[in-house]
């Protein structure tokens, strides 16, 4: 139980990468927590957005691996925002504060939906250079809970946790997936009532992505073939929405492949970012590109990736 939490990698991450807290709104209670690692000279980093149950450190394996290759990576944890517009406005202010004009976004589940909404929100003055959407969705109505979205704020924390846990895998899983679930349960326990209630509200509030506003953004859709909280219909809808997207398929990985299949996820992320090497939107230090590219080519041979 709790293998990840006591693993050398996680402890190394916690001891070497500081957690920063930033306030960009007039309301002092709205605090962004983030890990910012890798070369500060990179002006278009990769930013990770977590799922409902996640904190910024659920992406620690991506941060360790990608910064090791010379990437600048930021993993975030949201403040309490109750609607998508408020989130997008807050996120824009955060990017302004960090002096980042454009970024690449990796969003998992709710994080993927919010990444798409932010790209849509800033489409007239684009702030998102590319998207990696992991187990993501484009329409909140798939959860059939739009009618309860306005009452989450009233519910006690234990009830909210029960709702989230209901989406975790309950069937037999391999040891690495079991460890990932344990870790996410632990992260879920660390969230307060208002954090959880606001995230569930964002997850279920009636809203959908308007694809015509973000069709020019390079997209990789990353999903798993085994059991996850996403229905097949939701996945198909994503493929239809982004017909030109690259597809990164993992045979297994459940809801949290970035924890239990991190090597595959990291490689898919590198393959996605490869297309921007040599441009001003590269997320990697140019001096380490050639060695990193060689490694990606080696790893690519063993992966299934579909070009559109």
Order of alpha helices (4+ residues) and beta strands (2+ residues): alpha-beta-beta-beta-alpha-beta-alpha-beta-alpha-beta-alpha-alpha-alpha-beta-alpha-beta-alpha-alpha-alpha-beta
